Amino acid sequence: MIGRRNITIQFFIGILLTFIGCSKDSEPAPVFGNGTMSVVTSSSATNIVGATISEFRINIETIRFRTIIDDPLLPDNTIQVAPLVGPFELVLIGTETGSTIDAAPLPNATYDRIKFDLMRGNTGAMNNISILIQGQIGTTPFEMWHDTKPTFQQNLNNVVVNGNALNFGIDFVLDGLDLSGATDGDANGLIEISPNDNDGNNNLADDIAIYLESNFIVSY
């Protein structure tokens, strides 16, 4: 398999990165040199029109990096690195913690793209959903959720990993959202914003999900 490869990074404590070769059984697997990488996530949510945010959670998984064509830092073009692990429930705004993904090895290479997926959770407040935002619109509490599973991706400027540490930041931007038009259509005292709410805010839920996908920022 010559040319571009997708490299999936497995984040978890106590288990090493596994290399799976596509070369012939009689050939020894090439040895990768490694740097390290870590991801810190955050949210910009100080400028929301018509609302204040008290909690923002999001689930992601399958963080992947793409290398340049025929990268000379890689010893072989026939290797895929590790299966995916997740999802990671990230508390971006709120009293709990959970916004840092643990450091992991990253093979020496030149990377030109990062990709990751939103994923529905399977426990607690994030069960069967991928986005949860809570706060107030005026004096009325609101809850927004979505179960969308898009892929986020951003080009990198040929970032070189060659034994060094690479620290990524991912900012899930809420600034600029306008929630002032959300209504409590069923008059139960809670403004619900979701793909199937009874308050008339279904389109707004889709708009918020699309806004997140379009406005995230990766720094390194």
N, C-alpha and C positions, 0 to 999 in steps of 0.2 A: 504494500500500500504506500505508493510514493506521493509526496506532496503534502497537502494540508491534512491535519489531524485535529480532532477535538480531544482535549485532555480534561477529564473529569476529576476534580479534586475531592478526596474523601476526608471530611473533617470529623474526628471523634477522638476521645481520650483513650490511650492505652492500646490502640491497634495501629500497626504500621501500614504504610502505603503498599499495596500489592501490585506487582508488575505482571501483566499477562501478555505473553509473547505470541505473535502470529508466525514466528519463524519455524523452521523445521525442528523436530524434536531432538535431532542430533546436534544442533547448533546451540552453544551456550547463549543464554540471554545476555544482551549487552548491559553494562553497568551504567546507570544514570548518576550523574552528579546532581546534587540538590542544593537549592537555596531554601528559604522558608518564606511563608506568607501568612498574613493574618488579615481579618476583615473586621472593621468596626462600623456599625450602622447607626444612623441618626435620622432625625427628621427636622425639617424647617417648617414650623407651623405657628409662627408668631403673627402672621398677617392673613387671617381668615376673615372674609367678609361675612358679617352677620352671625358669627358663632365664635365660641371659645372651645378649645380642645383640652380634655382632661386625660384621655387615654388613646393610644394608637398602637395597635399590634398588627403584625404582618408575618406570614409564614413564607419562607423561601427554602429551596433545595436545588440540588444539581448545579452547583457552581462550576462553570467550565471555562477554560482558557484555550484559545486557538493560537497555534504557532504560525510563524511565517513559513512560506514555501521553502522546502529543503534547508531547514535551519541547521547550520554547521555545528551548533552547540549540542544537538541531539545525536546520540550514537547510532540510532537506527530509526527507520521510517515505518517499522511494522509493529510498534508497541502502542497499546492503549493503557492508560494508567487508571486503575481502581474503579470499582463500581460506585454509584452514588449512595449517599446516606442523608437522611433528613426525614421530615422537614425540621427546620429550625424556627421556633416561635420567637420572634424578636419584639421586645417591648420597647418601642421607640419613644413614647411619651407615657408617663405614669409613674406610680410609686415603686413598682417592681423593677428588677434588673433583668437583662437578657439580651442586650444589644450587641454583644461581642461574640464572634465565632472564633473558636480556639485556633491557634496557630497550627500549621501543618507543613510538611515538606512540599516543595514545588520544584519539579525537575528543571535543571538548567536549560534555558531556551529563550527565544525571542518571541514575545507574545503580542498579537495584534488585535485581540478581541476578548472581552469577557461576556459571558452569558449566564443567566440563572433563571429559574422558574419560580413563580408563585405556586404554592401547593396548599390544599385544604388540610387543616389540622385534624386530629382524631381524638382530642381530649379537651375537657374544660370549655372555656369561653370560645376557643377556636375550633371546636368540633364541627367539621364539614364546611368551614369557611376559611378564606385566605386573608381577608382584610377585616379589621374591626376598629372603628373610630367612635369614641363617645365624648360627649361634652354638653354644652348648652347653646341653644339658639334663643336669644333674648333671655327670658326667665324659664323657658321650657327645656327640659333635658332631651337630648337626642341620642340615637344609636344608629350608626351606619355599619352595614356589613355587606360583603360580597363573597361569592364562591368562585370567582374567575381564576383561571390558571394560565395567564399569559407568560411568554418568555421575554425577559428583559435582556437587552444587549447593548453594548457600547464599544466602539472602536478604541483601542489603545495605541499609543504612539510608539510601537515597537519597543515595548518595555523589556529590558534584558535582565534575566535572572541567571547569575553565574556565581553561585555560592553565597549570594547576599540575601538579606532580608528585605521583603517587599511588603509594605503595609498599605492596604486598600481601605478607603472609606466609601461607604455608599449612603448617600443622603436621599431619603424618600421625601420629596418636596410636596408639602401641602399648601405652602404660601401661594396666595393668589386664588384659592378656591372661593367661590361665592355660594354660601349656604343659606342666604337670606330668604330665598324663595321656598324653602322646605316648609311643609305644612303638617299639622296634626289632623289629618283628614277624618280619622275616626274619633277624635276628641277624647282620647283616653289618657291624656296628660303626658304622653311620650311621643316625640317625633321620630318615626321609624323610617329609615332610608335603606332600602334593600331591593333586590331584583323582584321581590314578590310581596312588598309591604302593602298594607291597606290604607296608607295615608296619602297615596298619590305621588310618591317620590321615586318611583322605579327608574325613570330616566336619569334623575340626579345620581342615583347609585352607580349607574353605568358610566356617567360622566366623570365621577370621582375615580373610578377604577382606571379609566382611560387616561385621566390627568396624571395619576401616579406613574403609569407606564411611560408616559411621554416626557416627564419632568424629573426623573431621578438623575442623580449626579454621582459619577464614580471619580474619586480622586486617588492619587498615588504619588 
